[in-house]
Amino acid sequence: MALTGSPRVVISGIGVVSPYGVGRECYWSQISRGRSATRQIIEFDASAFPCTVAAPVPPLTIEDAPIIEARASGNGSDGGHSDPRRYSRAALIGVVAAREAWQDAGLRLNEPDAGVLVGSSAGGIDVAERSYSEFFTDEWRRVTPYTIPVSIVGMISSEISMALELHGISHVVSTGCTSSTDAIGYAAALIRSGEAEVVLSGGADACVTRGIIFGFCKMRAIATKYNEIPSEASRPFDRGRDGFVLGEGAWMVVLEREDRARARGATIYAAVEGYGSTCDAYHRVQMNPNGEQIVRAMRLAIKRSGRAIEEIGYVNFHGTSTVLNDAVESRCVRELFGSRADAVPGSSTKSMIGHPQGASGAAGIVASALALSRGFLPPTINQQHPDPECDLDFIPNAGRPASPAAALCNCLGFGSKNSAIVLGRV
């Protein structure tokens, strides 16, 4: 998937629903200042679980989505899709973020030759859990007829397509934690090839549910030592880390050719310049400690961007706050940059928002696009106890002004998957 010599693809709109609330400015204001979104779980009783903290999105409804001006042939309505039973939480936050991104890009409903390609790992898991809990009890008559269509992962892109009246491609990529990075990589390729004029891409996941929390507790992958101080639970690269904090949210971007965006007078945040993806082919949930394929994915993304490695001036780390993953990723980035490694700053957005599963790649890509466009690098918080196995510049605890030419965004996932995207400053 070589990118050099092809039309330049840019991000011309951004929409966000994060654990902080609705809006890209809300998201940026919090991560740029190093504010933690982790809190006690109140959505259900988690008191018996080893982990009682997470970073869920606050409650919202479809009315929280920005209104988009319809074309002359439309009436600006939502087609009757305001019924909350029609949405899983992931689809709902995906629609709200998508509408903000579309509005930010200055686009209207029913935009010609526009499509949707987003990532999600769990889709409507909240609907499935609730319905199955009712089905296997004497409350089975309460199961909603919307259970199947609302809970499937592919419905997220369909809901966004319906909300924006888009008739092009409408697909969901589900590759675990790398889902939204892969979706953005594929979407950019569609535009370069001329198969689409505009693509709404990104990721949405809402996995703070009883079953998912309990499952990660059983895996011993989730933080358990900081239940009394939630804001310190996610601490990537710190010696005191003991697992990730489960997060959720939706991060959406509008992708189009640079010449098209400039002709419309759109705001351009960054260019999507290179994408690389590999597989360790090693284990269902553990990365290969040798890190060979992680390094190869990063190198592929840089090569396909057409940039020299010396132009990469910021890394958005996968940085989950798990013991093995952080150490391996640190070692891989040091190998990638060699003698320059200590001079390349990077940060983990997950230190503040937790790990939003399939949406995590898009969360980091949006953070990086805003960082490039605004000349400021967000921090990695909770850096209190340096770990000799994680010895890079993680922008500890406070962000800093900087204007790198390009950023490397890492994403690693279950099933041995590794994906990376290079963003360029415009």
Helices and strands as residue ranges (DSSP letters): E 9-18, E 21-22, H 24-32, E 39-40, E 53-54, G 62-64, G 84-86, H 89-104, E 114-119, H 125-135, G 140-142, H 147-151, H 155-164, E 170-173, G 176-178, H 179-192, E 198-205, H 210-219, G 230-232, E 249-257, H 258-264, E 270-279, H 292-305, G 309-311, E 312-316, H 323-337, G 338-343, E 346-347, H 350-353, G 357-359, H 360-374, E 376-377, E 400-401, E 406-413, E 417-424
